[in-house]
Amino acid sequence: MRVVVVGAGVYGAAVGAALVRRGATVTVVDAGAPGAGTSGATFSWVNSRNKQPLVYHQLNVAGMAAHQRLAAEFPLGDWYFAGGGIEWGGDEAALRAKVDALLALGYDAKWLTPAETLDLEPGIDPDRLPPGGTAYFPGEAWVEPRRLIAHLLSRSIDVVAGDAVAGLDMSGDVVRAVRLESGRVLVADAVVNCAGPEAAGVAAMAGLALPMRNLPCVLVYTSPVAVPLSRVVHAPDVHLRPEGGGRILLHSSEVDRGGQEAVDKLVRDAASLYPGIRAATVESVRTGERPIPGDGLPVLGRVADVRNYFFAVSHSGVTLCLHAGELVADEVVGEDREDALAPFRFERFEESR
Ligand SMILES: Cc1cc2nc3c(=O)[nH]c(=O)nc-3n(C[C@H](O)[C@H](O)[C@H](O)COP(=O)(O)OP(=O)(O)OC[C@H]3O[C@@H](n4cnc5c(N)ncnc54)[C@H](O)[C@@H]3O)c2cc1C
């Protein structure tokens, strides 16, 4: 079975690898370089802390487990960083209620005293911690997406980079071939749309109207700095995690609105939380576009109107890609995964029109 996967972000790489394991011959096509889309500018926190409804929470929990399995399978892998996540800020009672609600769902969560928080994150200025303590979610992690993509694509996948998919040759309700901008034509028994923020354009090539409400977001990368930050931390004005090579990745909802002032404030807030960050400079500021289907939920699996066309598009794609990639690959090779994918079908948009 020849499958063309459109897009070499985390989704395209994960779907491609899952298809190869099922015996398919896979070509992953990307307009640019693998990992240069949203997957190259993401906070990439692997979690299910604020995911609703319940089916979406459960999908993310399964995504977390899939990452843990892959990391255990490749102990020398260099993409998965366990250590959990810490959060505080806002109304303590509301945060405690969130911890309780997640615990009731079986999600690993606990309350830490300030001293316990400092044991985990000794670089924090103790005066910045709330006396009531913080919430800790031990099962969470962060991922270096480009290393994950490199690993997944290294397994018997033909990668065509720097050549955009320009159109599909259809006969009736079946895609026969994928046409690239270069003029190259790839004969296909199935096509998977993993085009992230561009998914609507690639859906339109098959006559499918996929509503997207993508959201541009800003990330600030510091220079390498010797600060003991070991996990994902959500403090009131700043979200941060380690980034490769001793760098630190900073984000806040305010910085998404753009502007140098917001970047400067974010760095000041980060340095007041972790005083060691004062020694860092801003190495780069990148904008990533969150790929968000119209109702916020993933679009995964087969499509009723085009028999051999499949979707793997969502926000939280770093968390979801490995698990969702397996489910989508099952459907591509003919297995029905309605059990898991019913809430995430493309057709829900047509029904609501
Ligand atoms: C600031 C920010 C923070 C985020 N934080 C998190 C987080 O903490 N946890 C989490 O799980 N998720 C997070 N996300 C979301 C997550 O990063 C995305 O869901 C995920 O990276 C999407 O991966 P993808 O493979 O679908 O898309 P992409 O990585 O964008 O890959 C799609 C690829 O398709 C290619 N393409 C597009 N059109 C064509 C075409 N016509 N022909 C060929 N190729 C094409 C593009 O070049 C691109 O490389 C965040 C996103 C952002 C922007």
The ligand as an SDF file (V2000), in Angstrom:
LIG
                    3D

 53 58  0  0  0  0  0  0  0  0999 V2000
    3.2050   28.5310   20.8510 C   0  0  0  0  0  0  0  0  0  0  0  0
    2.6560   27.1420   20.7780 C   0  0  0  0  0  0  0  0  0  0  0  0
    2.6270   26.3760   21.9280 C   0  0  0  0  0  0  0  0  0  0  0  0
    2.1470   25.0770   21.8700 C   0  0  0  0  0  0  0  0  0  0  0  0
    2.2000   24.3350   22.9960 N   0  0  0  0  0  0  0  0  0  0  0  0
    1.8810   23.0240   22.9440 C   0  0  0  0  0  0  0  0  0  0  0  0
    2.0840   22.2140   24.0890 C   0  0  0  0  0  0  0  0  0  0  0  0
    2.5530   22.6840   25.1150 O   0  0  0  0  0  0  0  0  0  0  0  0
    1.7530   20.8920   24.0010 N   0  0  0  0  0  0  0  0  0  0  0  0
    1.2590   20.3450   22.8440 C   0  0  0  0  0  0  0  0  0  0  0  0
    0.9940   19.1550   22.8240 O   0  0  0  0  0  0  0  0  0  0  0  0
    1.0480   21.1130   21.7510 N   0  0  0  0  0  0  0  0  0  0  0  0
    1.3620   22.4130   21.7730 C   0  0  0  0  0  0  0  0  0  0  0  0
    1.1830   23.2130   20.6740 N   0  0  0  0  0  0  0  0  0  0  0  0
    0.5430   22.6310   19.4870 C   0  0  0  0  0  0  0  0  0  0  0  0
    1.4880   21.7310   18.7270 C   0  0  0  0  0  0  0  0  0  0  0  0
    2.7530   22.3410   18.6150 O   0  0  0  0  0  0  0  0  0  0  0  0
    0.8990   21.4390   17.3650 C   0  0  0  0  0  0  0  0  0  0  0  0
   -0.3740   20.8330   17.5330 O   0  0  0  0  0  0  0  0  0  0  0  0
    1.7740   20.5000   16.5540 C   0  0  0  0  0  0  0  0  0  0  0  0
    3.1110   20.9440   16.4960 O   0  0  0  0  0  0  0  0  0  0  0  0
    1.1950   20.3800   15.1730 C   0  0  0  0  0  0  0  0  0  0  0  0
    1.9860   19.4990   14.4460 O   0  0  0  0  0  0  0  0  0  0  0  0
    1.6120   19.1920   12.9420 P   0  0  0  0  0  0  0  0  0  0  0  0
    2.5240   18.1090   12.5090 O   0  0  0  0  0  0  0  0  0  0  0  0
    0.1560   18.9900   12.8270 O   0  0  0  0  0  0  0  0  0  0  0  0
    1.8800   20.5920   12.1890 O   0  0  0  0  0  0  0  0  0  0  0  0
    3.2440   21.2440   11.6890 P   0  0  0  0  0  0  0  0  0  0  0  0
    4.3670   21.0080   12.6100 O   0  0  0  0  0  0  0  0  0  0  0  0
    2.9330   22.6650   11.3360 O   0  0  0  0  0  0  0  0  0  0  0  0
    3.5530   20.4300   10.3780 O   0  0  0  0  0  0  0  0  0  0  0  0
    2.7730   20.5930    9.2110 C   0  0  0  0  0  0  0  0  0  0  0  0
    3.7090   20.5630    8.0400 C   0  0  0  0  0  0  0  0  0  0  0  0
    2.9350   20.5480    6.8560 O   0  0  0  0  0  0  0  0  0  0  0  0
    3.6500   21.2210    5.8700 C   0  0  0  0  0  0  0  0  0  0  0  0
    2.7180   21.6220    4.8060 N   0  0  0  0  0  0  0  0  0  0  0  0
    1.6790   22.4870    4.8820 C   0  0  0  0  0  0  0  0  0  0  0  0
    1.0640   22.5740    3.6880 N   0  0  0  0  0  0  0  0  0  0  0  0
    1.7290   21.7350    2.8500 C   0  0  0  0  0  0  0  0  0  0  0  0
    1.5790   21.3870    1.4930 C   0  0  0  0  0  0  0  0  0  0  0  0
    0.6040   21.9210    0.7120 N   0  0  0  0  0  0  0  0  0  0  0  0
    2.4420   20.5100    0.9570 N   0  0  0  0  0  0  0  0  0  0  0  0
    3.4200   19.9570    1.7060 C   0  0  0  0  0  0  0  0  0  0  0  0
    3.6180   20.2570    2.9940 N   0  0  0  0  0  0  0  0  0  0  0  0
    2.7670   21.1320    3.5610 C   0  0  0  0  0  0  0  0  0  0  0  0
    4.2860   22.3930    6.5970 C   0  0  0  0  0  0  0  0  0  0  0  0
    5.4330   22.8410    5.8900 O   0  0  0  0  0  0  0  0  0  0  0  0
    4.6200   21.7860    7.9560 C   0  0  0  0  0  0  0  0  0  0  0  0
    5.9680   21.3680    8.0720 O   0  0  0  0  0  0  0  0  0  0  0  0
    1.6410   24.5280   20.6690 C   0  0  0  0  0  0  0  0  0  0  0  0
    1.6770   25.3020   19.5180 C   0  0  0  0  0  0  0  0  0  0  0  0
    2.1950   26.5890   19.5600 C   0  0  0  0  0  0  0  0  0  0  0  0
    2.2630   27.3780   18.3050 C   0  0  0  0  0  0  0  0  0  0  0  0
  1  2  1  0
  2  3  1  0
  2 52  2  0
  3  4  2  0
  4  5  1  0
  4 50  1  0
  5  6  2  0
  6  7  1  0
  6 13  1  0
  7  8  2  0
  7  9  1  0
  9 10  1  0
 10 11  2  0
 10 12  1  0
 12 13  2  0
 13 14  1  0
 14 15  1  0
 14 50  1  0
 15 16  1  0
 16 17  1  0
 16 18  1  0
 18 19  1  0
 18 20  1  0
 20 21  1  0
 20 22  1  0
 22 23  1  0
 23 24  1  0
 24 25  2  0
 24 26  1  0
 24 27  1  0
 27 28  1  0
 28 29  2  0
 28 30  1  0
 28 31  1  0
 31 32  1  0
 32 33  1  0
 33 34  1  0
 33 48  1  0
 34 35  1  0
 35 36  1  0
 35 46  1  0
 36 37  1  0
 36 45  1  0
 37 38  2  0
 38 39  1  0
 39 40  1  0
 39 45  2  0
 40 41  1  0
 40 42  2  0
 42 43  1  0
 43 44  2  0
 44 45  1  0
 46 47  1  0
 46 48  1  0
 48 49  1  0
 50 51  2  0
 51 52  1  0
 52 53  1  0
M  END
$$$$
